[in-house]
């Protein structure tokens, strides 16, 4: 039977520090859950705590009264995040692939062009005019997908990773008659899963948490994403009191629990991302470190 691995004092201390830091990162999440289960009176009198003094589900019951709107916003956010992440991985992956190919004559010129987009911007007004007048993205679900599709940082992260792949693989595939698209999708993309998963997590978080594009381009209520609904709730909880369900809310809670409602909706919105992270965690460190150091 092999002997148990012995840890030095420095390794043990480091593990304890990392463990304590990990527990500390859970505190805000636990406080949000506790706040969503607390009464408005307890929050006003005692503030937020790790454990609710008097557990109540009034906030969740009130949110269920507007469940149709929340479900619609959930569907929009899921569609935007799923489609946007998939397209962004393809676009940024192909951009990084082109810049990583040493046989491409203009790859340095393309790299400089991509860097310029990181340093300079045309401004908010020209960007809005292009999106609305020329691309006709007003009140379209594509308005929340297309603008952030290509990202210079993600392209360079992918490029640096792909530069670590031996050039002989490209040449072998070319000799076998494979096209550039076939080389990318059948050979390079499977080898680049760590960095693509890392970029996919970044992009998915960006799409899921974005409310600005919805605020700028979406006027139709049925197309508003979940985060925009959350922003509207945080900005003005009074819309609940003036809604068609105000009487039912008063029966559930005579005083509308505005603070706990914010926490409850926050719990509802962060669910999918919390469950997404464990699936890409094993690729995260490898993809980030290799993509940042190589090249």
N, C-alpha and C positions, 0 to 999 in steps of 0.2 A: 504494500500500500504506500503510495508516494507521500512524502512528508508535506504538510501544509506549507504554503509559501509564506515566508516571513517578511514582514514589512518593516522598514526602518522608521525611526521616530519622525523623520521629516515627511515620509510618505503618509504615515498615520495622521500627523498634524494637518497635512494638506487635504486628506480625505475628510477630516472633521470640519475643516473650514469650508470646503465645497458643499458638504452636507448641510451645514448651518445656512450657507448662502442660498441653497436650493429651498430650504424650509422658509427662509425669509421671503423668497419670491412668491410663495404660496399665500402670504398674508393678504396682499391686496385682493386676490381672487376670493379668498375666504370672507373678507370683509364685504365684498360686493354681494356674495350669496347671503351673508347674514343681514345686510341692509335690505335686501329684497324680501326677507322674511320678518322684518321688524315692523312695528307700528310707527306711524308718523310721530306720535307723542314721544316714543322712546328715542327716536333719532334726534328730535329737536332738543330734548332734555339731556340726553347722555352722549349724543354723537354716535359714530359708527364703532362697532366692536366686533370681535371675532365670533362671538356667540350672541344670538338675539335674546333679549330679556323676555319678551312675550312673542312667541311664534305666531304669525298670522299669514294667511295666503291671500289676503284681500287684494294685493297688487296683481297677482297672477289671475285672480278672478276678474278684475277690471280689464286686464289686457285681453282676456278671452272674449269679452264683450265686443272688442274690435278685432276678433281673430281673423275675419275675412281680409281686412287690410294688411294685417301682419303676415298672413299666409301669402298674399299676392306679392308683398315686398320680399318675402323669403324666396319665392320662386324666381323673381327678377334677379336677386342677388346671386342665387345659385347658378342661373343661366349665364349671367355676366362673368362670374368667377370661373366657371367651367370652360366656357367658350374662349374667354379672354386669355386664360392661362394656357390652354392648348395652342391657340394661335400665336401667342407671345413666345412660347418655347420654340415653335417652328421658325418664326421670323428671326428671333435673336440667335437661335442655333445656326440657321443658315448664314446669317451675317457673320457670326464668329467663325464659322467653317471657311467662308471665303477669305477672311483676313488671316486665317491660320495657314492657308495653302501657299507654300513658298513658290510654287510654280505660277501663281497668279501675278502678273506683271504690275498691276496697279493696286496691290494690297496696301502699300504704304500710303498711297493717295487716299484710299478709302478709309484707312485708319485715322488720318488727319481730319477728314471730313466728319467722321463720327465724333472725334474729340471736340471739334468746333461746336457741335450741338450740346456738349456738356458745359461749355464755357459761355456761350451766347444764346440769347433767346430773342425772338421777334417781338415779344410783349403779349400781354393778355388780350388787348383789343384786336390786333391782326389775327391772332390765333382763333378768337371767337368768330370773327368775320369769315375766315376760311372754313371753319367747321360748319357754320350755319348757312352761309350764302352759297359757297361753292361745293361743299360736300353734302349739304342738305341733311344734317344730322339732328336737326331740331326735333324733339319728341320722338326719337328713335332709340331703340335699345343699343344700336351700334355706336351711339354717342358716348356710351360708357365703356365701350370695348376698344374702339379704334385709336383714340388719341394717345393712350399710354402703351400701345402695342409694342413699339420698338424702344429699347432702352440702351443707351450707350454703355453704361456700366455693366449691364448683363452681357452685352456682346463681347466686351473685353474679357470678362470673367470666363466666358465660354471659349474665346479665342486662346487665352493662355492655357487652358486645360487641353485643348485640341493640339496645341503646339507640342505637347509632351508625347503625342502619339507618333510613333516612328513613321518617317516619310515613306519607308519601303512598303507599308501597307497600301498607301495611295497608289504607288507605282504598280504593285501587284494587281490591284483591282483594275487599273487602267489597261494593263496588258491582257487581262481576261475579258476586256471589252465592256466593262461596267461604265455607265454614264455617271456624271457628277451627282445627279439626284439619287441614283442607286447606291453610290458610294456613301453618300451622306446618311440615307435612311436605313440601309441594310448593314453598313459597316461602322461608320463613325458614331452615329447616334447610340447604338447599343453599348459601345465602349465609353461613351460620355454620359452614361446614366447618372453618376454621382453629381456632376456639375449641372446637368439638366434638372435633376430633382431639386437641387439647391436653388437654382434660379426659379424653378416652378413654385417653390415655397414662397420666395420673395414676391413673385408676381401675384400669386393667389392671395397673400395677405394684403397686397396693395389694392387689388380689385375688390376684395371683400370689405375692406375698411373705408373705401372711397365713398364720399358723399358729395364732393365738390362738383364732379361732372354731372351728377344728377341735379344738383342745384342750378347749374349753369344752363343745361340743355333740356331738362325734363319738366314740363308743366302738367302733363297728364298724371293723375293720381295713380292709375293702374300700372304705370311704368316706373314709379319711384322705388329705388332700392331700399333695403332694410336700414342701412346706415343713415340715409336721408330722413327716414321716419324717426329714427332715434334722435337725430339732431333736432327735428321739429319738436319732439317731445321734451327734450332737455331745454330747448330755447323757450318754449311756452307750454307749460303743462295745462294752462287754462283751456286749451282746445278740447281737453277731455270733458271739462265741466260744461262746455257749450255744445257738446255733440248730442246726437239723437239718443245716446244711451245714458245721458246724464242722470235721469231718474233712477235707472237700474243701478248706477254707480252709487247713488246716495243710499239706496237700500243696503248695498254691500258695506259701504263705509261712509258714514255721515260726513267725515272730513276726508277729502280726496288725499290719499297718501302719495303726494307728489314725489318725495325723495325716494321712497321704496319702489315706486313705479319705475323710476329711472334705473334703479339697480336691477329690478326684475327684467326689464327689457334688455339691459346690458348682458345679463346671464343668457337670455334667449339668443342674442346676436353672436356671442362668442363661441357657442357650442360647436359648430362645424369646424372652425379653425383649431380648436383644442383637440378634436379627434383626428384632424388631418396630420398634425405634427408628428405623432409617433410613427406614422408610416414612412416618412421621409427622413427621420432623425438619423438613421444609420448612414445615409448618403450625405448628410449636411456637412459634417466636419471635413470629410475627405474631399468633397467637391469644392468647398470654400477654400481650404488650405492649398490644394493642388492648383486650383484656378488662380489663386492670388500669388503663388510663388513661382510657378513655372513661367518660362518665356523671357 
